[in-house]
Amino acid sequence: MNGIGEKEVTIIPVGDEGGRLSSLQTGPAHAVIISGIHRLTATRMGFRQVIDYSKLPIEVSGSTILARRSYLLKYPNTTLRFLKAWIEARYFFKANAEFSIGVLKKPLPPTTQRF
């Protein structure tokens, strides 16, 4: 998607929003999605907001993608390609909801499939 190879992005589980903020601060994550007080805390810690969902023409629960300033400055092209890929993925998910939900269900045990 948008020139970002599968091997260029690693999605890692880091827990709830507090865990995401901690992983952004300590290094395992270069960008995270958080909201509310954690977003405010991250901003006060010097992290920069990459996407403001409230300004997008899509409905999303109040979350934000944040990244380290040093990463954004060092890898502006990767950041832009990620954002384009993320937007494309959001569109694909909405345009192909049945398929997308089917894909999301695959790794879940049958007892947790509540989509």
Secondary structure, 3 states (H helix, E strand, C coil): CCCCCHHHCCCCCCCCHHHHHHHHHHCCCCEEEECHHHHHHHHHCCCEEEEEHHHCCCCCCCCEEEECHHHHHHCHHHHHHHHHHHHHHHHHHHHCHHHHHHHHHCCCCHHHCCC
